Amino acid sequence: MRRLVVIAALAAGASIAGAQAQTYPARPVTLVVPIAAGGAVDTAARIFAEKLQEKLQQTFVVENRTGAGAMIGTGYVAKAAPDGYTLLLMESSVVLSKWLHKSVPFDITSDFTPIARVATNPLVLFAHPSLPANDVKELIAYSKANPGKLSVATSGAGTPHHLAVLMLNAAAGIDITHVPYRGTTPALNDLLSGQVPLMWSTPVGVMQFVEQGKVKTLGVTTPQRVAILPHVATLAENAVPGFDLQAWLGIAAPAGTPPDVVARLSQAIREITEMPDVQRRMAAMGQNLDFRNSDEYRERLASDHQKFGAIIRAAGIEPN
């Protein structure tokens, strides 16, 4: 009789869990964006929130929790209830946090349940037209012939753009000085005026100046050429074999989120990435839709965390 009672209790528990998964989401879901409103990351979050709301017939609210280089919003989600009602729009700089900061309110490898990676974004090395180099191979030669002369702007320290500076310097044996700005706009303004000769950036916002001849492109960081710049060689093919750096966006939940909830969200996100209007809207921002499921996303998080940590340590950068 006791065994029958236990079996019945287990069956009832499984039935309740299954019913909860089937009814998820039963109330509004918050998608936290750890950076300010506006810009490609925030816009991507709002596109996916809109489509998740349509697919799952429940309200998805985007909430911007900013500060400390995205650590405040990311840490908030890490400590939220693991019930699927608080999600994070996660971007690739999160894997750098531990290596650049002494106090980080989360562990990227253990405090989250990755749901899906949704998009990747190439980084491009842009140059002022006056620079006497037209690709990365020529840039490396010029840098070696003129040590200490070149500087490169980025949208800030601790970003994938900053990492691109370190990776190229280390791989090519050169020393281009990193000049971090508070965002892409001021960095671009100084590139256009010739105050800095180089800038690492995503394509969005810069392509109009390339078309006008005010900026030129030297290389892209992805393993293959990108559709928006088909004539621009990758760093890997032109000068630095094996060079591979991509900014990415994904959606994650707190660790311990029920597998059935993760599976439902992941399936919905996969279907959203296949929608033609979503593909058009994301492409307009320079984002390449590239769905990866929960397991694949978890593997990429772990590998990026270790790979880029090794690069940062080799560069002698200490956490601040």
PALOVO-24746 format. One record per residue (C-alpha): residue number from 1; x, y, z. Coordinates in nm, 2 decimals, decimal comma, padded with zeros to 4 digits, m for minus. Layout:
<atoms>
{NUM; {X; Y; Z}} ...
</atoms>
This chain:
<atoms>
{1; {00,00; 00,00; 00,00}} {2; {00,29; 00,24; 00,09}} {3; {00,45; 00,17; m00,25}} {4; {00,12; 00,24; m00,42}} {5; {00,09; 00,57; m00,23}} {6; {00,44; 00,67; m00,34}} {7; {00,38; 00,58; m00,70}} {8; {00,05; 00,78; m00,70}} {9; {00,23; 01,08; m00,55}} {10; {00,51; 01,07; m00,81}} {11; {00,25; 01,04; m01,09}} {12; {00,06; 01,33; m00,95}} {13; {00,38; 01,54; m00,93}} {14; {00,47; 01,46; m01,29}} {15; {00,12; 01,54; m01,40}} {16; {00,13; 01,88; m01,22}} {17; {00,48; 01,96; m01,37}} {18; {00,35; 01,86; m01,72}} {19; {00,05; 02,08; m01,68}} {20; {00,27; 02,37; m01,57}} {21; {00,49; 02,33; m01,87}} {22; {00,19; 02,31; m02,10}} {23; {00,03; 02,63; m01,96}} {24; {00,36; 02,83; m01,96}} {25; {00,35; 03,12; m01,98}} {26; {00,05; 03,18; m01,76}} {27; {00,15; 03,54; m01,68}} {28; {00,36; 03,82; m01,83}} {29; {00,73; 03,74; m01,90}} {30; {01,01; 04,00; m01,85}} {31; {01,29; 04,01; m02,10}} {32; {01,58; 04,20; m01,93}} {33; {01,81; 04,40; m02,15}} {34; {02,13; 04,49; m01,96}} {35; {02,21; 04,80; m02,17}} {36; {02,03; 05,12; m02,25}} {37; {01,73; 05,15; m02,48}} {38; {01,80; 05,22; m02,84}} {39; {02,07; 05,06; m03,06}} {40; {02,08; 04,71; m03,22}} {41; {02,08; 04,50; m02,90}} {42; {01,78; 04,67; m02,75}} {43; {01,60; 04,66; m03,09}} {44; {01,67; 04,29; m03,13}} {45; {01,52; 04,22; m02,78}} {46; {01,21; 04,41; m02,87}} {47; {01,17; 04,22; m03,20}} {48; {01,19; 03,88; m03,02}} {49; {00,97; 04,00; m02,74}} {50; {00,70; 04,10; m02,99}} {51; {00,72; 03,77; m03,17}} {52; {00,73; 03,56; m02,86}} {53; {00,42; 03,74; m02,74}} {54; {00,24; 03,65; m03,07}} {55; {00,35; 03,29; m03,06}} {56; {00,29; 03,21; m02,69}} {57; {m00,01; 03,43; m02,65}} {58; {00,12; 03,61; m02,34}} {59; {00,27; 03,95; m02,27}} {60; {00,65; 03,98; m02,30}} {61; {00,78; 04,30; m02,15}} {62; {01,13; 04,44; m02,23}} {63; {01,30; 04,59; m01,93}} {64; {01,63; 04,78; m01,95}} {65; {01,84; 04,73; m01,64}} {66; {02,16; 04,91; m01,72}} {67; {02,50; 04,99; m01,56}} {68; {02,84; 04,84; m01,47}} {69; {02,91; 04,73; m01,83}} {70; {02,59; 04,52; m01,84}} {71; {02,67; 04,34; m01,52}} {72; {02,37; 04,49; m01,32}} {73; {02,10; 04,36; m01,55}} {74; {02,28; 04,03; m01,60}} {75; {02,33; 03,98; m01,23}} {76; {01,97; 04,06; m01,17}} {77; {01,85; 03,77; m01,39}} {78; {02,11; 03,53; m01,24}} {79; {01,94; 03,58; m00,90}} {80; {01,58; 03,58; m01,03}} {81; {01,34; 03,29; m00,97}} {82; {01,41; 03,00; m01,22}} {83; {01,05; 02,98; m01,34}} {84; {01,08; 03,11; m01,70}} {85; {00,92; 03,45; m01,62}} {86; {01,25; 03,65; m01,61}} {87; {01,47; 03,61; m01,91}} {88; {01,79; 03,78; m02,03}} {89; {01,89; 03,92; m02,36}} {90; {02,25; 03,81; m02,33}} {91; {02,53; 03,96; m02,55}} {92; {02,88; 03,83; m02,60}} {93; {03,07; 04,07; m02,37}} {94; {02,93; 03,88; m02,08}} {95; {03,19; 03,61; m02,13}} {96; {03,46; 03,87; m02,06}} {97; {03,33; 04,00; m01,73}} {98; {03,52; 03,76; m01,50}} {99; {03,85; 03,83; m01,67}} {100; {03,81; 04,21; m01,66}} {101; {03,64; 04,28; m01,32}} {102; {03,73; 04,17; m00,97}} {103; {03,37; 04,18; m00,85}} {104; {03,12; 04,01; m01,08}} {105; {02,77; 03,93; m00,95}} {106; {02,73; 03,61; m01,15}} {107; {02,91; 03,31; m01,29}} {108; {02,85; 03,28; m01,66}} {109; {02,90; 02,91; m01,67}} {110; {02,68; 02,81; m01,37}} {111; {02,42; 03,08; m01,30}} {112; {02,23; 03,06; m01,62}} {113; {02,03; 02,82; m01,83}} {114; {02,11; 02,91; m02,20}} {115; {01,79; 02,89; m02,41}} {116; {01,90; 02,98; m02,76}} {117; {02,16; 03,18; m02,94}} {118; {01,97; 03,39; m03,20}} {119; {02,22; 03,60; m03,40}} {120; {02,58; 03,68; m03,47}} {121; {02,74; 04,00; m03,58}} {122; {03,08; 04,04; m03,75}} {123; {03,33; 04,30; m03,64}} {124; {03,49; 04,51; m03,91}} {125; {03,82; 04,69; m03,90}} {126; {03,75; 05,03; m04,05}} {127; {04,01; 05,29; m04,15}} {128; {04,03; 05,66; m04,25}} {129; {04,10; 05,69; m04,62}} {130; {04,44; 05,86; m04,55}} {131; {04,58; 05,54; m04,40}} {132; {04,83; 05,38; m04,65}} {133; {04,69; 05,03; m04,61}} {134; {04,40; 04,87; m04,79}} {135; {04,37; 04,54; m04,61}} {136; {04,50; 04,38; m04,29}} {137; {04,81; 04,23; m04,45}} {138; {04,92; 04,58; m04,56}} {139; {04,82; 04,72; m04,22}} {140; {05,04; 04,47; m04,04}} {141; {05,33; 04,56; m04,26}} {142; {05,28; 04,93; m04,20}} {143; {05,24; 04,89; m03,83}} {144; {05,57; 04,70; m03,81}} {145; {05,75; 04,96; m04,02}} {146; {05,60; 05,24; m03,80}} {147; {05,60; 05,10; m03,44}} {148; {05,39; 05,30; m03,19}} {149; {05,24; 05,52; m03,46}} {150; {04,89; 05,37; m03,50}} {151; {04,59; 05,37; m03,27}} {152; {04,25; 05,21; m03,30}} {153; {03,91; 05,33; m03,16}} {154; {03,65; 05,10; m03,00}} {155; {03,32; 05,15; m02,84}} {156; {03,47; 05,07; m02,50}} {157; {03,70; 04,86; m02,28}} {158; {03,58; 04,51; m02,21}} {159; {03,39; 04,48; m02,53}} {160; {03,44; 04,23; m02,82}} {161; {03,58; 04,52; m03,01}} {162; {03,85; 04,56; m02,74}} {163; {03,92; 04,19; m02,77}} {164; {03,97; 04,22; m03,14}} {165; {04,25; 04,47; m03,07}} {166; {04,42; 04,23; m02,84}} {167; {04,38; 03,93; m03,07}} {168; {04,52; 04,11; m03,38}} {169; {04,81; 04,26; m03,18}} {170; {04,90; 03,92; m03,04}} {171; {04,85; 03,72; m03,36}} {172; {05,04; 03,96; m03,58}} {173; {05,31; 04,07; m03,34}} {174; {05,22; 04,44; m03,36}} {175; {05,13; 04,71; m03,11}} {176; {04,84; 04,92; m03,22}} {177; {04,72; 05,14; m02,92}} {178; {04,37; 05,08; m02,80}} {179; {04,16; 05,40; m02,76}} {180; {03,83; 05,32; m02,58}} {181; {03,53; 05,55; m02,63}} {182; {03,20; 05,57; m02,46}} {183; {03,01; 05,42; m02,75}} {184; {03,03; 05,38; m03,12}} {185; {02,92; 05,74; m03,22}} {186; {03,21; 05,93; m03,06}} {187; {03,46; 05,68; m03,19}} {188; {03,31; 05,71; m03,54}} {189; {03,32; 06,09; m03,52}} {190; {03,69; 06,08; m03,45}} {191; {03,76; 05,83; m03,73}} {192; {03,57; 06,05; m03,98}} {193; {03,78; 06,36; m03,87}} {194; {04,10; 06,16; m03,88}} {195; {04,17; 06,19; m03,51}} {196; {04,22; 05,81; m03,50}} {197; {04,32; 05,62; m03,81}} {198; {04,14; 05,29; m03,73}} {199; {03,82; 05,17; m03,56}} {200; {03,67; 04,83; m03,48}} {201; {03,29; 04,82; m03,51}} {202; {03,00; 04,63; m03,63}} {203; {02,88; 04,74; m03,98}} {204; {02,56; 04,90; m03,87}} {205; {02,59; 05,28; m03,87}} {206; {02,92; 05,29; m04,05}} {207; {02,82; 05,15; m04,40}} {208; {02,68; 05,48; m04,52}} {209; {03,02; 05,64; m04,47}} {210; {03,19; 05,35; m04,66}} {211; {02,95; 05,41; m04,95}} {212; {03,04; 05,78; m04,94}} {213; {03,41; 05,71; m04,95}} {214; {03,47; 05,87; m04,61}} {215; {03,57; 05,54; m04,45}} {216; {03,73; 05,22; m04,59}} {217; {03,72; 04,86; m04,48}} {218; {04,03; 04,65; m04,41}} {219; {03,89; 04,31; m04,29}} {220; {03,61; 04,12; m04,11}} {221; {03,65; 03,89; m03,81}} {222; {03,43; 03,60; m03,92}} {223; {03,56; 03,28; m04,07}} {224; {03,37; 03,35; m04,39}} {225; {03,30; 03,67; m04,57}} {226; {02,98; 03,85; m04,48}} {227; {02,69; 03,93; m04,72}} {228; {02,69; 04,30; m04,63}} {229; {03,06; 04,33; m04,74}} {230; {03,12; 04,05; m04,99}} {231; {03,43; 04,22; m05,13}} {232; {03,61; 04,25; m04,80}} {233; {03,85; 03,97; m04,71}} {234; {03,84; 03,80; m04,37}} {235; {04,14; 03,84; m04,14}} {236; {04,17; 03,46; m04,15}} {237; {04,21; 03,45; m04,53}} {238; {04,41; 03,76; m04,57}} {239; {04,66; 03,78; m04,29}} {240; {04,59; 03,59; m03,97}} {241; {04,49; 03,22; m04,03}} {242; {04,23; 03,09; m03,77}} {243; {04,12; 03,44; m03,67}} {244; {03,76; 03,41; m03,55}} {245; {03,57; 03,66; m03,34}} {246; {03,19; 03,72; m03,36}} {247; {02,96; 03,93; m03,14}} {248; {02,65; 03,73; m03,07}} {249; {02,31; 03,77; m02,90}} {250; {02,12; 03,50; m02,72}} {251; {01,84; 03,45; m02,47}} {252; {01,90; 03,29; m02,13}} {253; {01,72; 03,22; m01,80}} {254; {01,84; 03,16; m01,44}} {255; {02,00; 02,83; m01,37}} {256; {01,74; 02,56; m01,27}} {257; {01,47; 02,68; m01,51}} {258; {01,25; 02,37; m01,59}} {259; {01,36; 02,18; m01,91}} {260; {01,01; 02,18; m02,05}} {261; {00,99; 02,56; m02,03}} {262; {01,34; 02,59; m02,19}} {263; {01,23; 02,36; m02,47}} {264; {00,91; 02,55; m02,54}} {265; {01,10; 02,88; m02,55}} {266; {01,37; 02,74; m02,76}} {267; {01,13; 02,60; m03,02}} {268; {00,94; 02,93; m03,04}} {269; {01,27; 03,12; m03,09}} {270; {01,38; 02,88; m03,36}} {271; {01,05; 02,94; m03,55}} {272; {01,09; 03,32; m03,50}} {273; {01,44; 03,32; m03,66}} {274; {01,28; 03,16; m03,97}} {275; {01,03; 03,44; m04,02}} {276; {01,11; 03,65; m04,33}} {277; {01,01; 03,98; m04,16}} {278; {01,23; 03,90; m03,87}} {279; {01,52; 03,82; m04,10}} {280; {01,47; 04,15; m04,28}} {281; {01,45; 04,35; m03,97}} {282; {01,76; 04,19; m03,81}} {283; {01,96; 04,21; m04,14}} {284; {01,89; 04,59; m04,15}} {285; {02,08; 04,62; m03,83}} {286; {02,37; 04,40; m03,95}} {287; {02,26; 04,10; m03,74}} {288; {02,29; 03,76; m03,90}} {289; {02,02; 03,52; m03,76}} {290; {02,20; 03,21; m03,65}} {291; {01,99; 02,99; m03,42}} {292; {02,16; 02,75; m03,18}} {293; {01,97; 02,54; m02,93}} {294; {02,02; 02,53; m02,56}} {295; {02,30; 02,27; m02,56}} {296; {02,49; 02,43; m02,85}} {297; {02,46; 02,77; m02,69}} {298; {02,59; 02,64; m02,36}} {299; {02,89; 02,49; m02,53}} {300; {02,97; 02,82; m02,71}} {301; {02,94; 03,01; m02,38}} {302; {03,19; 02,78; m02,21}} {303; {03,43; 02,78; m02,50}} {304; {03,43; 03,16; m02,55}} {305; {03,47; 03,21; m02,18}} {306; {03,79; 03,00; m02,17}} {307; {03,93; 03,11; m02,51}} {308; {03,89; 03,48; m02,45}} {309; {04,01; 03,45; m02,09}} {310; {04,33; 03,31; m02,21}} {311; {04,37; 03,59; m02,46}} {312; {04,31; 03,86; m02,19}} {313; {04,56; 03,69; m01,95}} {314; {04,82; 03,66; m02,22}} {315; {04,78; 04,04; m02,29}} {316; {04,87; 04,11; m01,92}} {317; {04,53; 04,27; m01,84}} {318; {04,44; 04,25; m01,47}} {319; {04,09; 04,26; m01,34}} {320; {03,99; 04,61; m01,21}} 
</atoms>
